[in-house]
Amino acid sequence: MPVVREFRLPDLGEGLTGAEVVRWMVEVGEVIAVDQPVVEVETAKAVVEVPCPYGGVVTARYGEVGEEIAVGAPLVTVAVGPSSSGSGPQAPDEPGVVAAPAASEVERPLVGFGVAEPGRGGRRRRVGGPAAVVAGGGASAGAAAGTAVGAVAGAVAVRAPAVPTGPAVVPVISPLVRRLAREQGVDLTALAGSGPDGLIMRADVERAVAARVAAPAPAGPAVRDGVVPLRGLRKAVAEKLSRSHREIPAATCWVDADATELMVLRRQLNATPGPKVSVLALLARICTVALARFPELNSSVTEDGSGIVRHAAVHLGFAAQGERGLVVPVVRDAQNRSTEQLGEELARLTEASRGSALTPAELTGGTFTLNNYGVFGVDGSTPILNHPEAAMLGVGRIVAKPWVHQGELAVREVTQLSFTFDHRVCDGGTAGGFLRFVADCVEQPGMLLRQL
C-alpha cells in the first residue's frame, strides 16, 4: 500500500511566519515528481515557488488562492510508494507512480482511457480513473500500473479532507485545455464536459469564455466602498514602516546641490568604451565614500535599545518600483565594488525587481538606503527609515534651474538632497557633515579622488 506523506510549508527564512497562496501548480489527483514545484506563494520578501520533496499522487492540498498559510502548516499530502522516501525520483514501476506519454497537440483522453503509444516519453500524469496511461505499453505493465493506481486511488479517497480546500479531480483532456482554462480564468469544476463520460473538451472551455463575454455587465456603480485586505508585501511594508515610525526618533535635513559637473562626468564616462554608468551608480559610489568618512551612520540600534551596532560592510539598499510595489534590493559589500561594478549590480537588481524575481536574500540585510525618488518627478521627500537602518539619503530630480555660479546667474542642473537619520546614533552635526560632504561630491566629483 502507498504511504501518505504530509508536506508542510517550510521556513522560507528571514523570520517569516507565513506566506500567501498566489497560484496552485498542481491539482488533487495529479502525479508529481520529487522536488516538483507545487505552489507559488508570496512572502513579505518575494514571490517564490515551493517544491515538494515527495513524489507520488497529490491526495489533498490546503489553502485557497489569496489565503495565508502559516509556516509549519500543511500544504499538500502525497501518496507515495512504499519504497519512496522522498530522497530521490521514483521509478515508473513503483506503486503510486504512473508514467505517461508526452502530451500531444491533438486532444485525446488522458485520464482513465487508452494505453501508451510505443516510443513516447515517460511524462507523469494525473490519476483519475480505473485505468491509467503507462509508458512502454504491454499487458503486464498495464496490469501492474492498474494495481498501483487502484491502491493510490484508495489513499486519495481516505485522505481527502472533509471540507475540500482545492478543486476535486475533474475529467479534463490535455494540458492544453488546462492551460486555456487557467489563462481565461475558467473554473473547470463548474463545467459539464461534452466528451465521452463527461470529459471536458477545448470547445467546452471556449463556450464558457464566450458566454462570459456575452453576459451583460452587472448593474450598479462602477466604484463602491470596500475594504482591501492588507496582506503580502503591502502588509509587510506597513508593519515595518509603522515600527520604524514608532521606535526611531528620526530627523531630516536637506540641501540643494549643483549637479552640473556630475552630469558632465557621467557623459564623459559613457563616451568611452565599456559599461554605461548611471547617475544612481555615481550616487552609490559617493555614499560608500561618505560612509567611510562618517561610519557611525552605517549602523543600527540593538533590539533592546541598549547599544549601537557599527557595520563594517556597506550593504547598500536602494528603492526600486516593481510589479509588487516598492521594494528595496540590497547591493552587498558596496564599498568593495568599482563604480562600473556598482552600476552593473544596480541594473541587475532593478531588472529583477520589475519581474518580481528578487530572492528574499536580495531584499534583506541592508545597512544604509539610497532613495532616488527623483525618478518620480519630485524634488524632495522626508522618508521613513528602513528599520533597523539608521540613515537614508534621498535624491530629488535633477532639473535645470537658475543658479548663482561663480558670482553670476546661470542655468545649472540642480537637485535637492535630503538626509533622514536616527537621532540616537548621532547628533545633527554628524548628519549635517555627511550631507554636506555628499553635496560637495555632487558639485565637485573630482573630490572623490582624494578619498579613493
N, C-alpha and C positions, 0 to 999 in steps of 0.2 A: 504493500500500500504506500502511496506517496505521503510524504511528510509535509505538513502545512507550516510554513515559517512566516513570522511576522517581522516586517521591516519598519522600523521606526525612524522618524525624522532625525537625522544626525545633527550634532552640534556643528554649525557652519562657521564657528569661530567668532572672535572679537566680541564675546559676551552676548551674542544674540540669543533671545529667548524663544523666538518663533519665526515663522515665515508664512506669507500669504500665497495661496494656490493661484497661480496665473493660468496654467494650462496643463491638463492631463495629457500625457503622451501615450498612454496605454488604456485599454478597455478591460473590464472584468471578463474573464474567459480567454484572454489573449495569452499566447505563449511568448515568453520573453527570454532573452539570453542573460547570462551573468554580466553584471555591470552595464546593462542597458538602461538609459535614462527613462524614468517612468513619469516624472512630473517636473514642471518648471515652476519655481517658486520665486517670490520677490521678498528679499530681506530688506533690512534698513540700509544695506550697503549696495546690493546689486541684484540682478535677475540671474539665477543660476539653474542649471539642470541637475537633478538629483538622480544618480544611478542606483540601481538596486543590486545588492551583492548576491542575490539568488536567481537561479534560472529555473523556469517552470511555467505553470499556469497561474495567472492572476485570479485569485478567488474573491478578493474584496479590495476596495480602495476607500479611503476615508478623507472626507473634506470636499466641499464644493468649490468651484472657481470663485475666488473672492473671499473665501473663508481663511482665517488664520489658524495655522496648526502649531501647537507648542512643540518645542524641542523635546524629543523623547516620546511623543505621542505617535500612535500607529499611522503609517502612510498607506501601505498595501500589505496584503497577505498573499503568499505564493505557495502553491502546491508543487513541491519538488520531489524528484525520485528518491527512493530510499538510500541510494549511494551518493546523492548530491549533497554537498555540504556548503555550497556557495563559494568554494575556493577555486573553482575553475569551470570552464564550459562543460555542459552536459552533452554526451554523445547522443545521436539521434535515436538509438535504440534503448535509451534509459527510460524507465517509467516516468510519465508526466511530461515528456518532451517529444513532440511530433514535428519532424521536418517536412517541409512542403516545397514545391517548385516555386521558382521566382514568379512574380506577378506578370501577367501578360497584359498587353494593351487591349485585348479582346475580353469583354465581360463574360464571365462564366462563374458558376457556383464554386466557392472555395470553402464553404462551411458545410460539412456533413454530406458532401456529394463527391463522387468520382474518385479516381486514383491518379497517381503521379504520371506525368509524361516522362518517358525514358530520357536520360541525359540532361535533365534540368537541374538547376542548383538546389541546394537544401535550405532555403529560407524558411524561417519559423512562421507558423500560422496560428490563428486562434482555434480554440476547441469549442465546438458548439453543437455537435450532433452525434448520432450513433456511430458514425464512421468518420475518418479523417484522411486528409491527403498525406501521403508519405512519399519520401524520395526513393527512387530505385524500384518502383512497383514490383509486385510479386505476391503470391498468396500468403507465404509465411510472414513476410514483412507486414502485409496488411493486417493479418490476424494479430500479430504482436502489438502493432500500433493500436488496433481497435481495443485490445485488452487494457493497454495503458490509458487510453482516452477514457474508457469507462471508469477506471479507478479514479482518475483525476476529476472526472465529471462528478463523481460522488463526493469528492472532497470539496468541490465548489459548492455543491448544494448544502453540505453540512456547515461550511464556514461562512456562508453569506450572512451578513448582518441582518437583524430583524427589520431594521429601518434602513433601506438601501441609501448609501451616500454617493453612489455613482450610477450611471446607466447600466441597465441589465444587458446581457448578451443579446444583440439584435441580429436578425437574419440579413446580413449585408453581403454584397458580392465581392468587390475587389477594393484594394486600397484607393483606386481612382474614385470610387463612389464615396468612400470615407473622406478623402481629401476635398472633393467637391462640396460635400455637406459641411465640412469644417469651414471652408473658405466662405461659403454663403450663409453660415450661421443657421443651418437646418438641423433640428433635433431628430436624429434617426429613430429614437424610441417612439416618436409621435407619428411615424409614417406607417402606412399599411402597404406592404410590398405587393407588386403586381406579378412577380415571378413565381416559379414553382414553389409550393409550400410557403408562400408569403415572403419570398426573398425580395429584398429591396434592390431595385434596378436604378440605373442612372436616370432613366425617364421619370421615376418617382420623385427623385430629388429635384429635377428640373421643373416638374409640375408644382412642387411645393414652393420653389423660388418664384415661379410665375404668378402663383396665387397670392403670394405675399406682396409682390409688386403691384398687382392689380387691386389689392384691397384698399378701400378708402381710408384716408388719414383720419385718426381719431379726433373727435370734436374737442374743443376746449382751447384755452390759451396756450400759446407756444411755450411760455415761460411760467413756471409755477414755483411757489415757495417749497423748500425742501431742505433736508439735512444731507450733506455729502459726508460719507464716513471718512474719518481721519485715520488712515492706515498706510502701511508700507513705508515708502520713502518719506511721504509728507508727514506721517506720524513721527518718524524718527527725527526729522528736521525740527518739527515743532517741539518735541521733548528736549532736544539738545539746545535749541535756542532759548527755550524757557529756562532751562537750568543755567545757561550762561548768563542770562539777564538777571536771574535771581541770585546767583552766587558771586559773580565777578563785578567788583566796583570798577567799571570801565570809564575811561575818559578819552576824548578825541581832540586832536589838534590838526591844523591844516595850513597849507601854504600854496600859493601859485608859483609855478616854475616855468621858465622859458625853455621849451624842449626843442627849439630850432636846431641846435648843434647836435642833439641826439638823433634827430631825424636825418641830418646831413651825414652823420657817421653811419647810420643804417644803410642809406643809399650807397655810400662808398663801399661798405662791406658786401652788399648784394651785387655790386657791379663787377666783382671778382669771381672767378670760378669757385664752385663749392656750394654747400647747402645754404639756402636763404636764411637770413637772420631776422626774426620777428621782433617787434617792439617789446612783446612780452618776454622774450629771451633776454633782451638787454636789461629790462627792469629786474628780471630774476637775478642776473649777474650783479646788478647794483645792490640788491637785497642781501645776497650772500656776503658781499664785501662789507656792507654796513653792519651786518650781524656779527662779523668778526671783530668789528670795532666796538660794538655795543652788545657783548654776549649775554648780558642779563635779560635781553629781550627775547632770546631764543630759549625760553624756559616755560615752566608751568608750576602751579602751586599744588602741593600734595592734597590728596582727598580730604584729609582731616584739617587742612589749613595750617599745619604746624611747620611747614618748610617749603622751600623753593627748589625745584629740580632744574639744574642747568644742563642743557642738552649739548653734547659735544658735536653732534652732526646736525646739519640743517636739512630737515625733511620738509621741503617747500611745497605747501599746498597752494592750489590756485583755483579760483572759482570758474566753473565751466557749465554752460547750459546744455543739458542733454535731453533725451526724449522723456525721461522720468522726472525732469525738473532740474533744479540747480544742484550740482554735485561739486565736491572738492577733491579731485585727484591729487596724489602726492608724488613729487619727484624726490626719490631717495638720494641722500648724500649729495645734495645740490652743490655744496661747497667744493666738491672734488671734480665737478664737470666743467668743461670748457663752455664758452658761450654757444658754440655750434652744437655741442652735446646737449646743453640745456634746451636749445631750440628743437632738436630732434625729439627729445623725450616729451617736451610740452606738446608738440604736434601729435605725437603718437597717443598720448593720453587724451587729448582733446578729441581726436577722431574716435577713440574707443568710447568716450562719454556720449557721443552723438548716437552711437549704435547700441547703447546700454551694454557694452561688452567689458566694462571695467570689473575687475575682481574685487572682493572685499579687501584684500591686502593692498590694492592700489588706491583705496578710499579711506585708509586709516593710518594712524601713526604720524600725522603731520606735527611739526613744531612751530611753524610760522606760516601765515597765509598771505598771498598776494591776490588782491581783488581788483581786477581790471573792469570796473563797471562802465568805463568809457565806451565799451563796445555797444552799450545800450543807448548811447547818445546823451548821457547825462554828465554833468560836471562834478558833482560832489555827492557824498553819502556819509552817514555815520553808522557803519555796520555793527552788528552784534558779533562779538568774538566767537571764534570756533572753539568751543570748550574742548579740552582744557588749555588751549594755547593762550599765551599772554599778550600777543600782539598781532596786528593785521595792518598791512599797507594797502590803501585804496588809491586807485589812479583813475581820474576822470578822462573825458575825451580830450584829444589833442586838436585844438582848433585855432585858426588864425584870429588874432586879436590885436588891438592897438597896444603897444608896449614901449616903455622908455628903454631904449637900448643905446648904451654909450652916450648918454646925455641927449639923445634925440628920439622923437616919437617915430616908431616904425611898426610895421605889421610883422608880428612874430607868431610862431606856433607855440601856444601856451596850454598848459594842463594844470589841473588842481590835484595836489597830493594830500590825502588825509591819512592820519595815523591814529588808530584806536589801540589802547593798551590797558593792561591790568594794572591798576594803580598800586596793587600790593607788591609787585615785583620791582617797581622803580618810581621815582618822582618825575615831575614834569620836566626837569632839566635834562634827564636822560632821554626821555621821549622826544623833547624838542631838539636835542643834539642829533638823535638818529634821523629825524625828519629833515633837519637842515642839511645833514650830510647827503642824504638821498637827493634832495633838491639840487645841491651843488653838483652832484654827479650827473644829474639830468641836464643841467645847464652847461656844464663843462665836462663831458665824458672823458676827456684826457686825464682827469684826476684819478681815474681808476688805475692808471699805470703806476701811480705811486703806491697802490695797495696790493698789486699783483706780483 
